[in-house]
Amino acid sequence: MKNLAGKVAMITGAGSGIGRATAQVMAARGALVAVADINMITAQETVDLIADAGGTAHAVSIDITSEAAIKTAIEQVAHDFGRLDVLHNNAAFAPFDVIANDTDILGITTENWDRVMQGTLRGTMLCCRYGVIEMLKTGGGSIVNTSSMYGMSAFNLMPAYSVSKAGINMLTQNVATAFGRKGIRCNAVAPSMIHTPMLEGAIPAPFIEMNIDATLVGYLGSPDDVAQVVAWLASDDSRYITGQIIRADGGSTAHLPTYADARRFFGAV
Ligand SMILES: NC(=O)c1ccc[n+]([C@@H]2O[C@H](COP(=O)([O-])OP(=O)(O)OC[C@H]3O[C@@H](n4cnc5c(N)ncnc54)[C@H](O)[C@@H]3O)[C@@H](O)[C@H]2O)c1
């Protein structure tokens, strides 16, 4: 299926995890992919993986905490490849020490709150801004933001991360609404816990098990599970869908909180 043939697609945070998988899927579907990341070593690894599979990709340096860096990177892609059709705003500013400090609104330092908002919500807004500017020049495009289940339902931890993702949801709807008649669609994908490198060693195994227990599909999602949704939202196959937050969460947020315990209580599988 080459439903992204001829499209120029830029993906932030494409040196790892969900972004890398999305870059690979979009390239396999014919897109010319700009692999944008703050880490140029892993970005180049993604480019090489795509080249080995017969696709076309280029590494681009971006730091989503810097407006100047975002502007430069998006303008560079549009200039070098002649247009920007697809933008997946996937990178989040989530250093482990900052997320570990994101305990509750009493525990997180105000400085770290601001850093998460700057890196994640503000960074995504700025990527949308400069992406829209380029897309307007060629009649439109498709933007996909990476949200999270933590932006859909409240958790007792991670207030800054959750609020930044909830903000990304409204940003998504706002961009879709403001620029829909100019040919720009904007959607978000909201994953549950996904098996990315970030998980390795950082998340206690029992907590990972709890997350699997809450899914309706019975397994921990892979980066490719999310990438398939993003690539579809990027393509014209989803042309009548905009302003939506699509939950790629194995059904984790579709049910009552008692779901997992009730399954055991009633002896169901
Ligand atoms: N993994 C999960 O369980 C999960 C669940 C829901 C949502 N998400 C979201 O998915 C997105 C990708 O997460 P992932 O798990 O694939 O992460 P990851 O750590 O595997 O990859 C993140 C990538 O972003 C890059 N990056 C970090 N800071 C950056 C910056 N300032 N500018 C540009 N690039 C930067 C990193 O170098 C890395 O390549 C994030 O928005 C995250 O919040 C992840």
The ligand as a Gaussian input file, in Angstrom:
#p B3LYP/6-31G(d) Opt

LIG

0 1
 N        5.982000       5.077000      25.338000
 C        4.797000       5.254000      25.872000
 O        4.332000       4.440000      26.670000
 C        3.956000       6.451000      25.468000
 C        2.611000       6.443000      25.803000
 C        1.814000       7.532000      25.442000
 C        2.396000       8.606000      24.782000
 N        3.716000       8.578000      24.492000
 C        4.252000       9.732000      23.767000
 O        4.820000       9.264000      22.565000
 C        5.839000      10.162000      22.147000
 C        7.090000       9.386000      21.831000
 O        7.444000       8.665000      22.988000
 P        8.385000       7.374000      22.930000
 O        7.940000       6.496000      24.028000
 O        8.457000       6.861000      21.540000
 O        9.771000       8.014000      23.391000
 P       11.287000       7.652000      23.081000
 O       12.035000       8.087000      24.291000
 O       11.456000       6.252000      22.602000
 O       11.629000       8.643000      21.863000
 C       11.578000      10.023000      22.032000
 C       12.472000      10.674000      20.997000
 O       12.338000      12.097000      21.151000
 C       13.622000      12.669000      21.083000
 N       13.643000      13.930000      21.823000
 C       13.733000      14.107000      23.151000
 N       13.754000      15.415000      23.454000
 C       13.694000      16.077000      22.271000
 C       13.712000      17.450000      21.932000
 N       13.816000      18.407000      22.857000
 N       13.618000      17.783000      20.614000
 C       13.540000      16.817000      19.666000
 N       13.527000      15.502000      19.934000
 C       13.619000      15.140000      21.230000
 C       14.552000      11.630000      21.694000
 O       15.908000      11.822000      21.281000
 C       13.943000      10.335000      21.184000
 O       14.503000       9.938000      19.943000
 C        5.970000      11.196000      23.262000
 O        5.211000      12.335000      22.936000
 C        5.359000      10.486000      24.460000
 O        4.873000      11.407000      25.405000
 C        4.511000       7.527000      24.804000

